[in-house]
Amino acid sequence: MSPETHTELLRLLSGMCDGRLAATERARLEQLLVADPECRRVYLEYMDVHARLLSRPELGEVLPRHAARPRNRRLSRYVLVGAGTLAASLLVQFAIFGFPGPRAGREPAPAVRRVPSYVATLIHASDCVWEEPGESHPAGARLLPGDLRLRSGVARVRFDSGPVLTLEGPTVVRVDSAKGATLVAGKVLFKDDEMSGAFELKTPRAMLLDLGTEYAVVVDPGGGEEVHVFDGEVSRVATGRGGPETLPGGSARRYGTDPSGPGEPRALDLERFQRMKAAAAIPGNPAAGLLAYEGFAYTDPESLQAGSANGGRGWNGPWRPGFARPLNEGDQNLISLNVRDGLAWPGASVPPVGGCFDYAGFSKYFRRLAAPIRMDVDAVYYLSFLFRRHGPPADSLNAVAILLRPTDELEEEIATGKGDPARRFNVGVDQVNTLFTYLARQGARTPLPLRSGETYLMVAKIVASRSHPDQTFVRVYASDEPIDPEEPGAWSVAGPPVDSDLTFEWLQVHINSKTRQSIDEVRVGTTWSSVTAPWARKPAKP
């Protein structure tokens, strides 16, 4: 995108945000988004800001009076930019794609009951042993307010307001809210980014407020505290004292048990916190945690229909015959396996193999997982696949999706022709490029600026819990976007918390469209890297 086009795009978005676009200008904006990949990339960045603002309303709040002015100015700038791009993003979606309305004949979704609010995500857990017997916190789990008692190991928690807190055992941290926590005892490393809201970290003796910061705190068994500031500034307010103390980057101080006592300077100790700093590294074997894979590497185009397609790994038997039914007049094609052309991803570390599931019409096939996905345990699952929409939508169905289904529900549909959508997980794109996720018929939808003929990567996350609500998340990547090394803080769409004890034994690939759609490279795993590592580009050498 040229500087002139970039300036024009910003002007058009600003005009649309203010409601000042003429019909010719609106047409020009649509033309830019459809024709220019760079414009779509900017749009996708707006979508990330959109998701972040929707999930983190505290970005619009004013910081406490003791926060430093530079931080206030920076936060205000991002809030204003974010608010403007959010409004522009929503208006552009309405102008180009239209907001999805209710479909005729569809039963209303059941009301979602009030459930406890999640406030953070455990994004990393290395050799973790938790204090309570039988306590399970898998990486990717959502966290409610309450205590985290880590006996040993390293855990990283991303709060919904943005900051990341790294714990090294033995440590006890009380998760207070999406923008606050209390270090009861032990050692933590705090890091925020420029889009994070104000975050308060309390200790038994003080309250710490970050100012664009990376810092570490230690609370020892005797009640003493140390603060090491690696970047930015920290404002510390001791219990019983009026004014804050500002600790600049590159400094460290130790405080005794007397809340009113002054801190003593200490040497900044980087090595003391090296293990926590290394916790963000990508695992040595990114494929660890992969449960199932299908690359559709078959030579016989009729192998799906014949029930002989038995490639990949992590499956209990071959693909079970479903059906393929043309929807366009005169079309007699009943084959939905393309053995010649698979979907490719630029710069992928693993080359594509074989063909893909590919059809124009209504087609679905089923395959049984060797390791079922259980929603009645504490677990986190990830699902990824490549997809392509080869032409503009021809009707309102226009769906490309993957479903997870229990055995008895699938058998009921095969026997009677009627299944139960309330007992499925469903993720995909339909209508005019509307991304959706549904679990037990409760879900969420949002329009995306997808381009016909391009390949995208869809990654879904399923959070299962024995005693708390389950939840699903989805992120879509364009081929020119870098894949996050760990699960993102902002998802394209997040489903509502849902109570479900289902067990999914079957995976279904599903196309229902008058235009051609493709699915390829299906992966199911228990870690983010197990389903995304093949698409992550290696960092460029300096």
VOMARMAR-876659 format. One record per residue (C-alpha): residue number from 1; residue in one letter; y negated, x, z negated. Coordinates in Angstrom, 1 decimal. Layout:
<pts>
PT  resi  resn      yy      xx      zz
PT   NUM     a       Y       X       Z
...
</pts>
This chain:
<pts>
PT  resi  resn      yy      xx      zz
PT     1     m     0.0     0.0     0.0
PT     2     s    -3.4     1.4     1.1
PT     3     p    -6.3     1.6    -1.4
PT     4     e    -8.0    -1.0     0.6
PT     5     t    -5.0    -3.4     0.4
PT     6     h    -4.7    -2.7    -3.3
PT     7     t    -8.4    -3.5    -3.9
PT     8     e    -7.9    -6.7    -1.8
PT     9     l    -4.8    -7.7    -3.8
PT    10     l    -6.7    -7.3    -7.1
PT    11     r    -9.6    -9.3    -5.7
PT    12     l    -7.3   -12.1    -4.6
PT    13     l    -5.5   -12.2    -7.9
PT    14     s    -8.7   -12.2    -9.8
PT    15     g   -10.0   -15.1    -7.6
PT    16     m    -6.9   -17.1    -8.1
PT    17     c    -7.0   -16.5   -11.8
PT    18     d   -10.6   -17.9   -11.8
PT    19     g    -9.7   -20.8    -9.5
PT    20     r   -12.0   -19.5    -6.7
PT    21     l    -9.6   -19.0    -3.9
PT    22     a   -10.3   -20.6    -0.6
PT    23     a    -7.4   -21.8     1.6
PT    24     t    -7.7   -18.8     3.9
PT    25     e    -7.7   -16.4     0.9
PT    26     r    -4.6   -18.2    -0.6
PT    27     a    -2.8   -17.8     2.7
PT    28     r    -3.7   -14.1     2.8
PT    29     l    -2.3   -13.6    -0.7
PT    30     e     0.9   -15.2     0.3
PT    31     q     1.1   -13.0     3.3
PT    32     l     0.6    -9.8     1.3
PT    33     l     3.4   -10.8    -1.2
PT    34     v     5.8   -11.6     1.5
PT    35     a     5.1    -8.7     3.8
PT    36     d     4.4    -5.7     1.6
PT    37     p     7.0    -4.3    -0.8
PT    38     e     4.2    -2.5    -2.8
PT    39     c     2.5    -5.8    -3.4
PT    40     r     5.7    -7.3    -4.6
PT    41     r     6.2    -4.3    -6.9
PT    42     v     2.8    -4.9    -8.4
PT    43     y     3.8    -8.6    -8.8
PT    44     l     7.1    -7.7   -10.5
PT    45     e     5.1    -5.5   -12.9
PT    46     y     3.0    -8.6   -13.6
PT    47     m     6.2   -10.5   -14.3
PT    48     d     7.1    -7.9   -16.9
PT    49     v     3.7    -8.3   -18.6
PT    50     h     4.3   -12.1   -18.4
PT    51     a     7.6   -11.9   -20.2
PT    52     r     6.2    -9.5   -22.8
PT    53     l     3.2   -11.7   -23.6
PT    54     l     5.4   -14.8   -23.9
PT    55     s     7.8   -13.1   -26.3
PT    56     r     5.1   -11.2   -28.2
PT    57     p     2.1   -13.5   -28.9
PT    58     e     0.8   -11.1   -31.6
PT    59     l    -0.6    -8.9   -28.7
PT    60     g    -3.5   -11.4   -28.7
PT    61     e    -4.2   -11.0   -32.4
PT    62     v    -7.0    -8.9   -33.9
PT    63     l    -5.9    -5.8   -35.8
PT    64     p    -6.7    -5.5   -39.5
PT    65     r   -10.2    -4.3   -40.5
PT    66     h    -8.8    -0.8   -41.5
PT    67     a    -7.5    -0.1   -38.0
PT    68     a    -9.3     2.6   -36.1
PT    69     r   -11.7     1.5   -33.4
PT    70     p   -10.0     3.5   -30.6
PT    71     r    -6.8     1.5   -31.2
PT    72     n    -8.8    -1.8   -31.2
PT    73     r   -10.4    -0.9   -27.9
PT    74     r    -7.1     0.1   -26.3
PT    75     l    -5.3    -3.0   -27.5
PT    76     s    -8.1    -5.3   -26.4
PT    77     r    -8.1    -3.8   -23.0
PT    78     y    -4.3    -4.4   -22.6
PT    79     v    -4.6    -7.9   -23.9
PT    80     l    -7.3    -8.7   -21.4
PT    81     v    -5.4    -7.2   -18.5
PT    82     g    -2.2    -8.8   -19.7
PT    83     a    -3.8   -12.2   -20.0
PT    84     g    -5.4   -12.0   -16.6
PT    85     t    -2.2   -10.9   -14.9
PT    86     l    -0.2   -13.5   -16.7
PT    87     a    -2.5   -16.3   -15.4
PT    88     a    -2.5   -14.8   -11.9
PT    89     s     1.3   -14.4   -12.0
PT    90     l     1.8   -18.0   -12.9
PT    91     l    -0.7   -19.3   -10.3
PT    92     v     0.8   -17.1    -7.6
PT    93     q     4.3   -18.4    -8.4
PT    94     f     3.0   -22.0    -8.2
PT    95     a     1.3   -21.4    -4.9
PT    96     i     4.2   -19.6    -3.2
PT    97     f     7.4   -20.8    -4.8
PT    98     g     6.5   -24.0    -6.7
PT    99     f     7.7   -24.7   -10.1
PT   100     p    11.2   -26.1   -10.4
PT   101     g    11.3   -29.8   -11.4
PT   102     p    14.2   -31.8   -12.7
PT   103     r    17.0   -32.4   -10.2
PT   104     a    18.1   -35.9    -9.3
PT   105     g    21.3   -37.1   -11.1
PT   106     r    21.3   -34.2   -13.6
PT   107     e    21.9   -35.2   -17.2
PT   108     p    19.2   -34.0   -19.6
PT   109     a    20.2   -30.9   -21.6
PT   110     p    21.0   -31.5   -25.2
PT   111     a    18.3   -30.9   -27.7
PT   112     v    18.3   -27.5   -29.2
PT   113     r    18.5   -27.6   -33.0
PT   114     r    16.2   -25.5   -35.2
PT   115     v    17.8   -22.1   -35.8
PT   116     p    16.7   -18.9   -37.6
PT   117     s    14.4   -16.8   -35.4
PT   118     y    15.6   -13.4   -34.3
PT   119     v    12.9   -10.7   -34.6
PT   120     a    14.5    -7.5   -33.4
PT   121     t    17.3    -5.9   -31.4
PT   122     l    19.7    -3.1   -32.4
PT   123     i    19.5    -1.1   -29.2
PT   124     h    21.5     2.0   -30.2
PT   125     a    24.2     2.7   -32.8
PT   126     s    25.8     6.1   -33.0
PT   127     d    28.6     6.7   -35.5
PT   128     c    27.2     4.0   -37.7
PT   129     v    28.9     3.0   -41.0
PT   130     w    27.2     0.0   -42.7
PT   131     e    27.2    -0.5   -46.4
PT   132     e    28.8    -4.0   -46.6
PT   133     p    32.6    -4.1   -46.0
PT   134     g    33.3    -5.7   -42.7
PT   135     e    29.7    -5.7   -41.6
PT   136     s    29.3    -5.4   -37.8
PT   137     h    26.2    -4.5   -35.9
PT   138     p    27.1    -3.7   -32.3
PT   139     a    24.5    -2.1   -30.1
PT   140     g    22.6    -4.8   -28.4
PT   141     a    22.9    -7.3   -31.3
PT   142     r    19.9    -9.5   -32.2
PT   143     l    18.7    -9.2   -35.8
PT   144     l    17.4   -11.8   -38.2
PT   145     p    15.0   -10.9   -41.1
PT   146     g    17.0    -9.2   -43.8
PT   147     d    18.4    -5.8   -45.0
PT   148     l    20.0    -3.2   -42.9
PT   149     r    22.1    -0.9   -45.1
PT   150     l    23.2     2.1   -43.1
PT   151     r    25.5     4.4   -45.0
PT   152     s    25.8     7.0   -42.2
PT   153     g    25.0     7.5   -38.5
PT   154     v    21.9     6.8   -36.5
PT   155     a    20.7     3.4   -35.4
PT   156     r    17.6     2.4   -33.3
PT   157     v    16.0    -1.0   -33.7
PT   158     r    13.4    -2.4   -31.2
PT   159     f    11.2    -5.1   -32.8
PT   160     d    10.2    -8.0   -30.6
PT   161     s     6.5    -6.9   -31.0
PT   162     g     7.4    -3.6   -29.2
PT   163     p     7.8    -0.7   -31.6
PT   164     v    11.1     1.1   -32.2
PT   165     l    12.4     2.2   -35.6
PT   166     t    15.2     4.8   -35.8
PT   167     l    17.3     5.0   -39.0
PT   168     e    19.4     7.8   -40.1
PT   169     g    21.9     7.0   -42.9
PT   170     p    21.9     6.7   -45.8
PT   171     t    19.0     4.4   -45.4
PT   172     v    18.0     0.9   -46.4
PT   173     v    15.5    -1.0   -44.3
PT   174     r    14.4    -4.6   -44.8
PT   175     v    13.5    -6.3   -41.5
PT   176     d    10.6    -8.5   -42.5
PT   177     s     9.4    -9.9   -39.2
PT   178     a     8.8    -9.1   -35.5
PT   179     k     5.9    -6.9   -36.6
PT   180     g     6.8    -5.6   -40.0
PT   181     a     9.6    -3.8   -42.0
PT   182     t    10.1    -2.2   -45.4
PT   183     l    11.7     1.2   -45.9
PT   184     v    13.4     0.7   -49.3
PT   185     a    15.1     4.2   -49.3
PT   186     g    16.1     6.8   -46.8
PT   187     k    14.6     8.2   -43.6
PT   188     v    13.1     6.5   -40.5
PT   189     l    11.3     7.5   -37.3
PT   190     f     8.7     5.1   -35.9
PT   191     k     7.5     5.0   -32.3
PT   192     d     5.3     2.5   -30.5
PT   193     d     3.9     2.2   -27.0
PT   194     e     0.5     1.2   -25.7
PT   195     m     1.6    -2.4   -25.3
PT   196     s     2.9    -2.8   -28.8
PT   197     g     1.1    -4.9   -31.3
PT   198     a     0.0    -3.9   -34.8
PT   199     f     3.0    -3.1   -37.0
PT   200     e     3.2    -2.6   -40.7
PT   201     l     5.8    -0.4   -42.3
PT   202     k     5.9    -0.7   -46.0
PT   203     t     7.4     1.6   -48.6
PT   204     p     7.8     1.2   -52.4
PT   205     r     4.4     3.0   -52.8
PT   206     a     2.3     2.2   -49.8
PT   207     m     1.8     0.4   -46.5
PT   208     l     1.6     2.3   -43.2
PT   209     l    -0.2     1.0   -40.1
PT   210     d     0.3     3.0   -36.8
PT   211     l    -2.6     3.9   -34.5
PT   212     g    -0.8     4.7   -31.2
PT   213     t     1.8     6.7   -33.1
PT   214     e     5.1     8.5   -33.5
PT   215     y     5.7     9.4   -37.1
PT   216     a     8.6     9.7   -39.7
PT   217     v     8.8     8.6   -43.3
PT   218     v    11.2     9.7   -46.0
PT   219     v    11.7     7.8   -49.3
PT   220     d    13.8     9.9   -51.6
PT   221     p    16.0     8.7   -54.5
PT   222     g    13.4     9.8   -57.1
PT   223     g    10.7     7.6   -55.5
PT   224     g     8.7    10.3   -53.8
PT   225     e     7.6     9.8   -50.2
PT   226     e     6.8    12.0   -47.2
PT   227     v     5.0    11.1   -44.0
PT   228     h     5.2    13.4   -40.9
PT   229     v     2.8    12.4   -38.0
PT   230     f     3.9    13.7   -34.7
PT   231     d     1.5    11.9   -32.4
PT   232     g    -1.5     9.6   -32.8
PT   233     e    -2.7     8.6   -36.3
PT   234     v    -1.3     6.7   -39.3
PT   235     s    -3.4     4.7   -41.7
PT   236     r    -1.8     4.7   -45.2
PT   237     v    -2.9     2.3   -48.0
PT   238     a    -1.3     3.2   -51.3
PT   239     t    -0.4     0.4   -53.7
PT   240     g    -3.2    -0.2   -56.2
PT   241     r    -5.8     1.8   -54.1
PT   242     g    -8.6     0.2   -52.2
PT   243     g    -9.3     2.3   -49.1
PT   244     p    -7.0     3.6   -46.4
PT   245     e    -6.1     7.3   -45.9
PT   246     t    -5.9     8.4   -42.3
PT   247     l    -3.2    11.0   -41.4
PT   248     p    -3.9    12.7   -38.1
PT   249     g    -1.3    13.9   -35.6
PT   250     g     0.3    17.2   -36.4
PT   251     s     0.0    16.7   -40.2
PT   252     a     2.4    15.9   -43.0
PT   253     r     1.9    14.9   -46.7
PT   254     r     4.1    14.3   -49.7
PT   255     y     3.3    11.6   -52.3
PT   256     g     4.7    11.4   -55.9
PT   257     t     5.6     8.3   -57.9
PT   258     d     2.1     7.6   -59.0
PT   259     p     0.6     5.2   -56.5
PT   260     s    -2.9     6.4   -57.2
PT   261     g    -2.1    10.1   -56.9
PT   262     p    -3.2    12.2   -53.9
PT   263     g    -0.8    13.4   -51.4
PT   264     e     0.1    17.1   -51.1
PT   265     p     0.0    18.8   -47.6
PT   266     r     3.3    19.8   -46.2
PT   267     a     4.4    21.7   -43.0
PT   268     l     5.3    19.4   -40.2
PT   269     d     9.1    19.5   -40.0
PT   270     l    10.4    18.6   -36.5
PT   271     e    13.9    19.9   -37.0
PT   272     r    14.4    17.5   -40.0
PT   273     f    14.2    14.5   -37.6
PT   274     q    15.8    16.0   -34.5
PT   275     r    19.0    13.8   -34.8
PT   276     m    16.9    10.7   -34.7
PT   277     k    14.8    11.9   -31.8
PT   278     a    18.0    12.6   -29.8
PT   279     a    19.3     9.1   -30.4
PT   280     a    17.7     7.8   -27.3
PT   281     a    19.7    10.1   -25.0
PT   282     i    22.0     8.4   -22.5
PT   283     p    25.6     8.6   -23.6
PT   284     g    27.7    11.5   -22.2
PT   285     n    30.1     9.0   -20.6
PT   286     p    28.0     6.0   -19.4
PT   287     a    31.1     4.2   -18.1
PT   288     a    32.5     4.0   -21.6
PT   289     g    32.6     0.3   -22.5
PT   290     l    33.3    -0.9   -19.0
PT   291     l    35.7    -3.9   -19.3
PT   292     a    36.1    -5.0   -15.6
PT   293     y    35.0    -4.0   -12.2
PT   294     e    35.3    -5.5    -8.7
PT   295     g    33.9    -3.8    -5.5
PT   296     f    35.7    -6.1    -3.0
PT   297     a    37.4    -3.1    -1.3
PT   298     y    39.8    -5.1     0.8
PT   299     t    41.0    -4.8     4.4
PT   300     d    42.3    -8.3     5.0
PT   301     p    39.5   -10.9     5.2
PT   302     e    42.0   -13.7     4.2
PT   303     s    43.2   -11.9     1.0
PT   304     l    41.0   -14.1    -1.3
PT   305     q    42.5   -17.3     0.3
PT   306     a    46.0   -15.8     0.1
PT   307     g    45.7   -14.8    -3.6
PT   308     s    46.5   -11.2    -2.8
PT   309     a    43.1    -9.6    -3.6
PT   310     n    44.1    -7.5    -6.6
PT   311     g    41.7    -4.5    -6.5
PT   312     g    39.2    -3.2    -9.1
PT   313     r    40.1    -2.8   -12.7
PT   314     g    40.1    -4.8   -16.0
PT   315     w    41.7    -7.9   -14.5
PT   316     n    44.8    -9.9   -15.4
PT   317     g    46.1   -10.6   -11.9
PT   318     p    44.5   -11.1    -8.4
PT   319     w    41.7   -13.5    -7.4
PT   320     r    42.9   -17.1    -7.7
PT   321     p    42.4   -19.1    -4.5
PT   322     g    39.4   -21.4    -4.8
PT   323     f    37.9   -22.8    -1.6
PT   324     a    35.3   -22.3     1.1
PT   325     r    33.6   -25.3     2.7
PT   326     p    31.0   -25.0     5.4
PT   327     l    27.8   -27.0     4.9
PT   328     n    26.2   -26.5     8.3
PT   329     e    27.1   -28.9    11.2
PT   330     g    29.5   -27.2    13.6
PT   331     d    30.4   -24.3    11.2
PT   332     q    34.1   -23.9    10.8
PT   333     n    34.2   -20.6     9.0
PT   334     l    36.6   -20.7     5.9
PT   335     i    36.5   -17.0     5.1
PT   336     s    34.2   -15.9     2.3
PT   337     l    35.2   -12.2     2.1
PT   338     n    33.3    -9.7     4.3
PT   339     v    35.5    -6.7     4.6
PT   340     r    33.1    -4.7     6.8
PT   341     d    29.7    -4.8     5.1
PT   342     g    29.1    -4.3     1.3
PT   343     l    25.8    -4.2    -0.5
PT   344     a    24.3    -0.8    -1.0
PT   345     w    21.7     0.5    -3.5
PT   346     p    19.4     3.4    -2.6
PT   347     g    20.0     6.5    -4.6
PT   348     a    23.0     5.1    -6.5
PT   349     s    25.1     7.7    -8.3
PT   350     v    28.3     5.9    -7.2
PT   351     p    28.6     5.1    -3.5
PT   352     p    29.5     1.5    -2.6
PT   353     v    33.1     0.6    -1.6
PT   354     g    34.5    -2.0     0.6
PT   355     g    32.9    -5.3     1.5
PT   356     c    31.5    -8.2    -0.5
PT   357     f    31.9   -11.9    -1.4
PT   358     d    29.8   -13.4     1.4
PT   359     y    29.4   -16.9     2.7
PT   360     a    27.1   -19.6     4.1
PT   361     g    28.3   -22.9     2.6
PT   362     f    30.1   -23.8    -0.6
PT   363     s    32.6   -21.3    -1.9
PT   364     k    34.0   -20.2    -5.2
PT   365     y    36.9   -18.0    -6.4
PT   366     f    38.2   -17.2    -9.8
PT   367     r    39.7   -14.1   -11.5
PT   368     r    41.1   -13.7   -15.0
PT   369     l    39.7   -11.0   -17.3
PT   370     a    42.1    -8.7   -19.0
PT   371     a    39.7    -8.7   -22.0
PT   372     p    38.2   -12.1   -22.7
PT   373     i    34.6   -12.6   -23.7
PT   374     r    34.6   -14.2   -27.1
PT   375     m    31.6   -16.0   -28.5
PT   376     d    33.2   -16.5   -32.0
PT   377     v    32.9   -12.8   -33.0
PT   378     d    30.0   -10.3   -33.5
PT   379     a    29.8    -8.7   -30.1
PT   380     v    27.5    -8.0   -27.2
PT   381     y    28.6    -8.2   -23.5
PT   382     y    26.8    -7.2   -20.3
PT   383     l    27.4    -8.4   -16.8
PT   384     s    25.9    -7.0   -13.6
PT   385     f    26.2    -7.6    -9.9
PT   386     l    24.4    -6.9    -6.6
PT   387     f    23.2    -9.9    -4.6
PT   388     r    21.4   -10.6    -1.4
PT   389     r    19.9   -13.8     0.1
PT   390     h    20.0   -13.3     3.8
PT   391     g    17.5   -16.0     4.8
PT   392     p    15.0   -18.4     3.5
PT   393     p    16.4   -21.4     1.6
PT   394     a    17.4   -24.4     3.8
PT   395     d    17.9   -26.9     0.9
PT   396     s    17.5   -27.4    -2.8
PT   397     l    20.9   -26.1    -3.7
PT   398     n    20.8   -22.6    -2.3
PT   399     a    22.7   -21.0    -5.3
PT   400     v    24.3   -17.6    -5.7
PT   401     a    25.8   -17.2    -9.2
PT   402     i    28.5   -15.9   -11.4
PT   403     l    30.1   -18.1   -14.1
PT   404     l    32.3   -17.4   -17.1
PT   405     r    34.8   -20.1   -18.0
PT   406     p    37.6   -20.9   -20.5
PT   407     t    41.1   -21.4   -19.2
PT   408     d    41.5   -25.0   -20.2
PT   409     e    38.2   -26.1   -18.7
PT   410     l    39.0   -24.4   -15.4
PT   411     e    42.4   -25.9   -15.3
PT   412     e    41.0   -29.3   -16.0
PT   413     e    38.6   -29.0   -13.0
PT   414     i    41.4   -27.9   -10.7
PT   415     a    43.6   -30.7   -11.8
PT   416     t    41.1   -33.6   -11.9
PT   417     g    38.1   -32.3    -9.9
PT   418     k    35.9   -32.5   -12.9
PT   419     g    35.0   -29.7   -15.2
PT   420     d    32.7   -29.5   -18.2
PT   421     p    29.4   -27.5   -17.6
PT   422     a    28.8   -27.5   -21.3
PT   423     r    31.7   -25.1   -21.7
PT   424     r    30.5   -22.4   -19.3
PT   425     f    28.2   -19.4   -19.0
PT   426     n    26.2   -19.5   -15.7
PT   427     v    23.7   -16.9   -14.3
PT   428     g    22.2   -16.6   -10.9
PT   429     v    19.4   -17.6    -8.5
PT   430     d    19.0   -21.0    -6.9
PT   431     q    16.3   -23.3    -5.3
PT   432     v    13.3   -21.2    -4.0
PT   433     n    14.3   -18.0    -5.8
PT   434     t    14.5   -19.4    -9.3
PT   435     l    16.4   -17.2   -11.7
PT   436     f    18.4   -19.0   -14.4
PT   437     t    20.8   -18.5   -17.3
PT   438     y    22.8   -21.2   -19.0
PT   439     l    25.2   -21.1   -22.0
PT   440     a    26.8   -24.3   -23.0
PT   441     r    24.4   -26.1   -20.7
PT   442     q    21.4   -24.8   -22.6
PT   443     g    19.2   -22.2   -20.8
PT   444     a    16.0   -21.1   -19.2
PT   445     r    14.6   -20.7   -15.6
PT   446     t    11.8   -18.8   -14.0
PT   447     p    10.7   -18.2   -10.4
PT   448     l    10.9   -14.7    -8.9
PT   449     p     9.3   -13.2    -5.8
PT   450     l    12.6   -12.3    -4.0
PT   451     r    12.6   -11.3    -0.4
PT   452     s    15.2   -12.5     2.1
PT   453     g    17.5    -9.7     3.4
PT   454     e    17.0    -7.4     0.4
PT   455     t    19.5    -6.4    -2.2
PT   456     y    18.8    -6.9    -5.9
PT   457     l    20.6    -6.0    -9.1
PT   458     m    21.1    -8.7   -11.7
PT   459     v    22.0    -7.7   -15.3
PT   460     a    22.8   -10.3   -17.9
PT   461     k    23.3    -9.8   -21.6
PT   462     i    25.4   -12.1   -23.8
PT   463     v    24.9   -11.8   -27.6
PT   464     a    27.8   -13.4   -29.5
PT   465     s    27.9   -14.0   -33.3
PT   466     r    30.4   -15.4   -35.8
PT   467     s    27.8   -16.9   -38.1
PT   468     h    24.5   -17.0   -36.2
PT   469     p    23.4   -18.4   -32.9
PT   470     d    24.4   -16.8   -29.6
PT   471     q    21.8   -15.9   -26.9
PT   472     t    21.6   -14.7   -23.3
PT   473     f    19.1   -12.6   -21.4
PT   474     v    18.7   -11.7   -17.7
PT   475     r    16.9    -8.9   -15.9
PT   476     v    16.5    -8.6   -12.1
PT   477     y    15.7    -5.2   -10.4
PT   478     a    14.4    -4.6    -6.9
PT   479     s    15.8    -1.6    -5.1
PT   480     d    12.5     0.3    -5.5
PT   481     e    12.4    -0.2    -9.3
PT   482     p    13.8     2.4   -11.7
PT   483     i    16.7     1.1   -13.9
PT   484     d    16.0     1.3   -17.6
PT   485     p    18.1     4.0   -19.3
PT   486     e    18.6     1.5   -22.2
PT   487     e    18.3    -2.2   -22.3
PT   488     p    14.7    -3.4   -21.6
PT   489     g    12.3    -4.8   -24.2
PT   490     a    11.1    -7.4   -21.7
PT   491     w    13.7    -9.5   -19.8
PT   492     s    13.0   -11.6   -16.7
PT   493     v    14.3   -14.6   -18.5
PT   494     a    15.7   -15.3   -22.0
PT   495     g    17.9   -18.3   -22.9
PT   496     p    17.4   -20.2   -26.2
PT   497     p    19.7   -19.6   -29.2
PT   498     v    22.9   -21.6   -28.8
PT   499     d    25.8   -22.3   -31.1
PT   500     s    29.0   -21.6   -29.2
PT   501     d    32.5   -20.5   -30.2
PT   502     l    33.9   -20.5   -26.6
PT   503     t    36.3   -17.9   -25.3
PT   504     f    35.8   -17.0   -21.6
PT   505     e    38.9   -15.8   -19.9
PT   506     w    37.8   -16.4   -16.3
PT   507     l    35.0   -15.0   -14.1
PT   508     q    33.9   -17.1   -11.1
PT   509     v    31.9   -16.0    -8.1
PT   510     h    29.9   -18.9    -6.6
PT   511     i    27.9   -19.5    -3.5
PT   512     n    26.5   -23.0    -2.6
PT   513     s    24.0   -22.7     0.1
PT   514     k    23.3   -23.5     3.8
PT   515     t    22.0   -19.9     4.2
PT   516     r    24.1   -16.8     3.9
PT   517     q    24.4   -15.3     0.4
PT   518     s    26.3   -12.1    -0.8
PT   519     i    27.7   -10.8    -4.2
PT   520     d    29.1    -7.3    -4.7
PT   521     e    29.8    -4.6    -7.3
PT   522     v    30.6    -6.9   -10.2
PT   523     r    30.8    -5.2   -13.6
PT   524     v    31.5    -6.5   -17.1
PT   525     g    31.1    -4.2   -20.1
PT   526     t    30.1    -3.9   -23.8
PT   527     t    27.2    -1.5   -23.3
PT   528     w    24.1    -1.5   -21.1
PT   529     s    24.9     1.8   -19.4
PT   530     s    28.5     0.7   -18.6
PT   531     v    27.1    -1.9   -16.1
PT   532     t    23.9    -0.2   -15.0
PT   533     a    24.6     3.6   -14.8
PT   534     p    25.8     3.6   -11.2
PT   535     w    22.4     2.3   -10.1
PT   536     a    20.3     4.6   -12.2
PT   537     r    18.7     7.3   -10.2
PT   538     k    19.0    10.9   -11.6
PT   539     p    15.6    12.1   -12.8
PT   540     a    13.8    14.5   -10.4
PT   541     k    14.0    18.2   -11.2
PT   542     p    10.6    19.6   -12.3
</pts>
